Amino acid sequence: MTAQVTVLYFAKSAELSGIKSEVLSVPQQLTSLQLWQEIVNEHPRYTSSWEISFCSSSQATRLLSSPPSAGASSWLTYAVTMCELEDQPKDLIKVTYEKLSTDEVAESVKSPSCGAVSVFIGTTRNHFAGKKVVRLEYEAYIPMAEAEIKKICRGIRNRWPAIQHISIHHRLGLVNVTEASVIIAISGPHRNDSLEAVKYCIDTLKATVPIWKKEIYDNEEYIWKENKECQWITVTYLIKGLFHVGDCQGLV
């Protein structure tokens, strides 16, 4: 018995493989290491330095930066939910290819019960290490990125229970110099909580949310970069156990 597994390629792995996606026919049951080997068999030149994830219909995902082996734990993501009640605390998350609006994000967190709205805007700057930057390009698997951002919202509410609304918008695709790639707005009764929560939010987002960034220079050279805080691309998540490939919607 075989199953069809769709593999999606992102960022450097897409460049190395030369494709954005493919469908593999694999045995109905196999370990994650065996599934990795099936992928390597299709692309034998590239056996390391890939960032790979597997996403099942139960929303379980595992992120790898090198080939998996048995013995370590996996991690789960959860669906992003939005509360639509008028002034109940809301987590408003958007990962989009559209241009971001500071007014939209700031307005979305206003509340009659809050005396503070703190906003962070991350923009593309025109230089890095003596090189002239002309634009950035961001890429992500949106369901995974949104799920990780939702975890950040939970962390904020655990640390600052008085926080009312949280809005986090991140742009994908090309982002020119001075344009916003991420906008965060958080409302609360008092400014200290909302200011501290915004700083925690952007620091944690850069460290934990799997969004790839390409920095493009004026001579058309570029480099795929991770943030200095980045944890998910440098830590190898290993997979253990047997799972049903028939339930998988794989992504790389």
URPEWO-V431502 format. One record per pair of residues at least 12 apart in sequence whose ideal C-beta (glycine too) atoms are under 10 Angstrom apart, sorted by sequence separation. I is the first residue (numbers start at 1). GAP is how many residues later the second one is. If there is no record, write none. Layout:
BEGIN
I;GAP / I;GAP
END
This chain:
BEGIN
7;12 / 8;12 / 9;12 / 26;12 / 51;12 / 52;12 / 62;12 / 63;12 / 80;12 / 81;12 / 92;12 / 105;12 / 106;12 / 124;12 / 154;12 / 156;12 / 169;12 / 170;12 / 171;12 / 186;12 / 212;12 / 213;12 / 7;13 / 8;13 / 9;13 / 25;13 / 26;13 / 39;13 / 51;13 / 52;13 / 61;13 / 62;13 / 80;13 / 92;13 / 106;13 / 123;13 / 153;13 / 169;13 / 170;13 / 184;13 / 185;13 / 186;13 / 212;13 / 213;13 / 7;14 / 8;14 / 24;14 / 36;14 / 50;14 / 51;14 / 52;14 / 54;14 / 60;14 / 61;14 / 62;14 / 63;14 / 80;14 / 94;14 / 105;14 / 152;14 / 153;14 / 168;14 / 169;14 / 170;14 / 184;14 / 186;14 / 212;14 / 213;14 / 6;15 / 7;15 / 24;15 / 50;15 / 51;15 / 52;15 / 60;15 / 61;15 / 62;15 / 80;15 / 105;15 / 106;15 / 153;15 / 168;15 / 169;15 / 184;15 / 186;15 / 211;15 / 6;16 / 7;16 / 36;16 / 49;16 / 50;16 / 52;16 / 60;16 / 61;16 / 92;16 / 105;16 / 150;16 / 152;16 / 167;16 / 168;16 / 169;16 / 185;16 / 210;16 / 211;16 / 5;17 / 6;17 / 7;17 / 22;17 / 24;17 / 35;17 / 48;17 / 49;17 / 50;17 / 59;17 / 60;17 / 92;17 / 102;17 / 149;17 / 167;17 / 168;17 / 184;17 / 213;17 / 5;18 / 6;18 / 24;18 / 36;18 / 48;18 / 58;18 / 59;18 / 90;18 / 150;18 / 166;18 / 167;18 / 168;18 / 184;18 / 209;18 / 4;19 / 5;19 / 35;19 / 47;19 / 48;19 / 58;19 / 59;19 / 90;19 / 102;19 / 149;19 / 166;19 / 167;19 / 182;19 / 207;19 / 211;19 / 4;20 / 5;20 / 22;20 / 32;20 / 47;20 / 54;20 / 59;20 / 149;20 / 165;20 / 166;20 / 167;20 / 182;20 / 206;20 / 207;20 / 210;20 / 3;21 / 4;21 / 5;21 / 22;21 / 90;21 / 100;21 / 149;21 / 165;21 / 166;21 / 184;21 / 206;21 / 207;21 / 208;21 / 209;21 / 211;21 / 212;21 / 2;22 / 3;22 / 4;22 / 17;22 / 32;22 / 55;22 / 89;22 / 100;22 / 146;22 / 164;22 / 165;22 / 166;22 / 205;22 / 206;22 / 207;22 / 208;22 / 210;22 / 2;23 / 3;23 / 19;23 / 87;23 / 88;23 / 100;23 / 163;23 / 164;23 / 165;23 / 182;23 / 206;23 / 207;23 / 208;23 / 209;23 / 210;23 / 2;24 / 3;24 / 19;24 / 53;24 / 87;24 / 146;24 / 163;24 / 164;24 / 182;24 / 203;24 / 205;24 / 206;24 / 207;24 / 208;24 / 2;25 / 3;25 / 5;25 / 17;25 / 18;25 / 86;25 / 87;25 / 145;25 / 163;25 / 164;25 / 204;25 / 206;25 / 207;25 / 1;26 / 2;26 / 3;26 / 13;26 / 17;26 / 86;26 / 87;26 / 160;26 / 162;26 / 163;26 / 203;26 / 1;27 / 3;27 / 16;27 / 40;27 / 87;27 / 145;27 / 161;27 / 162;27 / 182;27 / 202;27 / 204;27 / 1;28 / 7;28 / 17;28 / 36;28 / 39;28 / 142;28 / 160;28 / 162;28 / 166;28 / 16;29 / 17;29 / 164;29 / 165;29 / 182;29 / 5;30 / 9;30 / 13;30 / 16;30 / 32;30 / 36;30 / 37;30 / 140;30 / 142;30 / 156;30 / 160;30 / 163;30 / 164;30 / 168;30 / 181;30 / 7;31 / 36;31 / 37;31 / 162;31 / 163;31 / 166;31 / 7;32 / 32;32 / 36;32 / 138;32 / 140;32 / 152;32 / 156;32 / 160;32 / 161;32 / 162;32 / 166;32 / 181;32 / 5;33 / 13;33 / 16;33 / 17;33 / 35;33 / 36;33 / 138;33 / 139;33 / 153;33 / 160;33 / 163;33 / 168;33 / 5;34 / 9;34 / 12;34 / 16;34 / 33;34 / 34;34 / 138;34 / 139;34 / 159;34 / 160;34 / 163;34 / 168;34 / 7;35 / 32;35 / 33;35 / 136;35 / 137;35 / 138;35 / 149;35 / 162;35 / 166;35 / 170;35 / 13;36 / 32;36 / 33;36 / 137;36 / 138;36 / 160;36 / 12;37 / 13;37 / 31;37 / 32;37 / 33;37 / 136;37 / 137;37 / 138;37 / 156;37 / 159;37 / 160;37 / 168;37 / 12;38 / 13;38 / 31;38 / 32;38 / 135;38 / 136;38 / 137;38 / 156;38 / 159;38 / 175;38 / 11;39 / 12;39 / 13;39 / 31;39 / 135;39 / 136;39 / 170;39 / 172;39 / 10;40 / 11;40 / 134;40 / 135;40 / 136;40 / 156;40 / 157;40 / 160;40 / 171;40 / 172;40 / 174;40 / 9;41 / 10;41 / 97;41 / 135;41 / 136;41 / 156;41 / 159;41 / 168;41 / 170;41 / 9;42 / 10;42 / 32;42 / 134;42 / 135;42 / 155;42 / 156;42 / 174;42 / 9;43 / 10;43 / 95;43 / 133;43 / 134;43 / 136;43 / 138;43 / 8;44 / 133;44 / 135;44 / 137;44 / 138;44 / 153;44 / 156;44 / 7;45 / 8;45 / 95;45 / 97;45 / 118;45 / 132;45 / 136;45 / 152;45 / 155;45 / 156;45 / 95;46 / 96;46 / 155;46 / 7;47 / 8;47 / 95;47 / 116;47 / 117;47 / 124;47 / 94;48 / 95;48 / 114;48 / 116;48 / 117;48 / 119;48 / 120;48 / 122;48 / 152;48 / 153;48 / 156;48 / 5;49 / 6;49 / 95;49 / 113;49 / 114;49 / 122;49 / 152;49 / 155;49 / 95;50 / 114;50 / 117;50 / 124;50 / 126;50 / 127;50 / 152;50 / 95;51 / 113;51 / 114;51 / 124;51 / 126;51 / 152;51 / 93;52 / 94;52 / 112;52 / 123;52 / 124;52 / 125;52 / 126;52 / 149;52 / 152;52 / 93;53 / 111;53 / 122;53 / 123;53 / 124;53 / 125;53 / 151;53 / 152;53 / 155;53 / 93;54 / 95;54 / 109;54 / 110;54 / 111;54 / 123;54 / 124;54 / 93;55 / 94;55 / 109;55 / 110;55 / 123;55 / 124;55 / 149;55 / 152;55 / 93;56 / 109;56 / 123;56 / 124;56 / 148;56 / 149;56 / 152;56 / 93;57 / 108;57 / 109;57 / 123;57 / 124;57 / 148;57 / 151;57 / 152;57 / 91;58 / 108;58 / 109;58 / 122;58 / 123;58 / 151;58 / 91;59 / 93;59 / 108;59 / 121;59 / 122;59 / 123;59 / 149;59 / 93;60 / 107;60 / 120;60 / 121;60 / 122;60 / 123;60 / 145;60 / 148;60 / 149;60 / 91;61 / 92;61 / 106;61 / 108;61 / 121;61 / 122;61 / 148;61 / 80;62 / 91;62 / 105;62 / 120;62 / 121;62 / 122;62 / 147;62 / 148;62 / 149;62 / 80;63 / 90;63 / 91;63 / 104;63 / 105;63 / 120;63 / 121;63 / 146;63 / 147;63 / 148;63 / 79;64 / 89;64 / 105;64 / 119;64 / 120;64 / 121;64 / 145;64 / 80;65 / 91;65 / 104;65 / 119;65 / 120;65 / 144;65 / 145;65 / 77;66 / 80;66 / 91;66 / 118;66 / 119;66 / 120;66 / 144;66 / 145;66 / 77;67 / 79;67 / 80;67 / 102;67 / 118;67 / 119;67 / 144;67 / 77;68 / 78;68 / 79;68 / 80;68 / 82;68 / 89;68 / 101;68 / 117;68 / 118;68 / 119;68 / 77;69 / 78;69 / 80;69 / 81;69 / 100;69 / 117;69 / 118;69 / 140;69 / 141;69 / 142;69 / 77;70 / 78;70 / 80;70 / 100;70 / 116;70 / 117;70 / 118;70 / 140;70 / 141;70 / 76;71 / 77;71 / 79;71 / 80;71 / 98;71 / 100;71 / 116;71 / 117;71 / 139;71 / 140;71 / 141;71 / 78;72 / 89;72 / 99;72 / 114;72 / 115;72 / 116;72 / 139;72 / 140;72 / 75;73 / 77;73 / 78;73 / 80;73 / 89;73 / 92;73 / 93;73 / 94;73 / 95;73 / 96;73 / 98;73 / 114;73 / 115;73 / 116;73 / 118;73 / 138;73 / 139;73 / 140;73 / 77;74 / 89;74 / 90;74 / 91;74 / 92;74 / 93;74 / 94;74 / 95;74 / 96;74 / 97;74 / 98;74 / 99;74 / 113;74 / 114;74 / 115;74 / 116;74 / 117;74 / 118;74 / 138;74 / 139;74 / 76;75 / 89;75 / 90;75 / 91;75 / 92;75 / 93;75 / 94;75 / 95;75 / 96;75 / 97;75 / 98;75 / 100;75 / 105;75 / 109;75 / 110;75 / 113;75 / 114;75 / 115;75 / 116;75 / 118;75 / 119;75 / 120;75 / 137;75 / 138;75 / 139;75 / 75;76 / 78;76 / 88;76 / 89;76 / 90;76 / 91;76 / 92;76 / 93;76 / 94;76 / 95;76 / 96;76 / 97;76 / 99;76 / 109;76 / 111;76 / 113;76 / 114;76 / 115;76 / 116;76 / 118;76 / 137;76 / 138;76 / 87;77 / 88;77 / 89;77 / 90;77 / 91;77 / 92;77 / 93;77 / 94;77 / 95;77 / 96;77 / 97;77 / 99;77 / 105;77 / 106;77 / 108;77 / 109;77 / 110;77 / 111;77 / 114;77 / 116;77 / 117;77 / 118;77 / 136;77 / 137;77 / 87;78 / 102;78 / 105;78 / 107;78 / 109;78 / 111;78 / 116;78 / 118;78 / 120;78 / 136;78 / 137;78 / 100;79 / 101;79 / 104;79 / 105;79 / 106;79 / 108;79 / 109;79 / 114;79 / 115;79 / 116;79 / 118;79 / 119;79 / 120;79 / 135;79 / 136;79 / 137;79 / 61;80 / 99;80 / 100;80 / 103;80 / 105;80 / 114;80 / 118;80 / 122;80 / 135;80 / 136;80 / 63;81 / 99;81 / 100;81 / 102;81 / 104;81 / 106;81 / 117;81 / 118;81 / 120;81 / 121;81 / 134;81 / 135;81 / 61;82 / 83;82 / 100;82 / 101;82 / 120;82 / 133;82 / 134;82 / 135;82 / 61;83 / 100;83 / 102;83 / 118;83 / 122;83 / 133;83 / 134;83 / 135;83 / 59;84 / 122;84 / 131;84 / 133;84 / 134;84 / 148;84 / 59;85 / 63;85 / 109;85 / 120;85 / 132;85 / 133;85 / 134;85 / 137;85 / 139;85 / 55;86 / 61;86 / 129;86 / 131;86 / 132;86 / 134;86 / 136;86 / 61;87 / 95;87 / 128;87 / 131;87 / 132;87 / 135;87 / 137;87 / 53;88 / 55;88 / 59;88 / 131;88 / 134;88 / 144;88 / 55;89 / 94;89 / 128;89 / 133;89 / 136;89 / 127;90 / 131;90 / 53;91 / 124;91 / 55;92 / 124;92 / 126;92 / 131;92 / 92;93 / 128;95 / 90;97 / 128;97 / 89;98 / 143;106 / 144;107 / 143;108 / 141;110 / 141;111 / 95;114 / 95;116 / 14;125 / 11;126 / 11;127 / 12;127 / 11;128 / 10;129 / 11;129 / 10;130 / 10;131 / 8;133 / 10;134 / 63;147 / 61;149 / 53;157 / 75;157 / 51;159 / 51;161 / 75;162 / 74;163 / 72;164 / 73;164 / 74;164 / 72;165 / 73;165 / 74;165 / 72;166 / 73;166 / 74;166 / 65;167 / 69;167 / 71;167 / 72;167 / 73;167 / 74;167 / 65;168 / 68;168 / 70;168 / 71;168 / 72;168 / 73;168 / 63;169 / 65;169 / 67;169 / 68;169 / 69;169 / 70;169 / 71;169 / 74;169 / 63;170 / 65;170 / 66;170 / 68;170 / 69;170 / 70;170 / 64;171 / 65;171 / 66;171 / 67;171 / 68;171 / 69;171 / 70;171 / 63;172 / 64;172 / 65;172 / 66;172 / 68;172 / 51;173 / 63;173 / 64;173 / 63;174 / 64;174 / 51;175 / 62;175 / 64;175 / 61;176 / 62;176 / 63;176 / 62;177 / 62;178 / 53;179 / 51;181 / 62;181 / 51;182 / 60;183 / 53;184 / 52;185 / 54;185 / 58;185 / 56;187 / 57;187 / 60;187 / 56;188 / 60;188 / 63;188 / 64;188 / 54;189 / 56;189 / 57;189 / 58;189 / 56;190 / 57;190 / 61;190 / 54;191 / 56;191 / 57;191 / 55;192 / 56;192 / 57;192 / 55;193 / 56;193 / 54;194 / 55;194 / 56;194 / 54;195 / 55;195 / 54;196 / 55;196 / 53;197 / 54;197 / 14;198 / 52;198 / 53;198 / 54;198 / 11;199 / 13;199 / 15;199 / 52;199 / 53;199 / 10;200 / 11;200 / 12;200 / 51;200 / 52;200 / 10;201 / 11;201 / 51;201 / 10;202 / 11;202 / 12;202 / 50;202 / 11;203 / 36;203 / 35;204 / 33;205 / 32;206 / 33;206 / 32;207 / 33;207 / 38;207 / 31;208 / 32;208 / 34;208 / 35;208 / 15;209 / 31;209 / 32;209 / 43;209 / 31;210 / 32;210 / 35;210 / 31;211 / 32;211 / 34;211 / 39;211 / 12;212 / 30;212 / 31;212 / 11;213 / 29;213 / 30;213 / 32;213 / 35;213 / 39;213 / 29;214 / 30;214 / 31;214 / 29;215 / 30;215 / 35;215 / 28;216 / 29;216 / 32;216 / 28;217 / 29;217 / 27;218 / 28;218 / 26;219 / 27;219 / 26;220 / 24;221 / 11;222 / 26;222 / 26;224 / 24;226 / 23;227 / 22;228 / 21;229 / 21;230 / 22;230 / 21;231 / 20;232 / 17;235 / 16;236 / 13;238 / 14;238 / 13;239 / 5;240 / 3;241 / 4;241 / 5;241 / 7;241 / 8;241 / 10;241 / 11;241 / 3;242 / 4;242 / 5;242 / 6;242 / 7;242 / 8;242 / 9;242 / 10;242 / 2;243 / 3;243 / 5;243 / 6;243 / 7;243 / 8;243 / 9;243 / 2;244 / 3;244 / 4;244 / 5;244 / 6;244 / 7;244 / 8;244 / 1;245 / 3;245 / 5;245 / 6;245 / 7;245
END
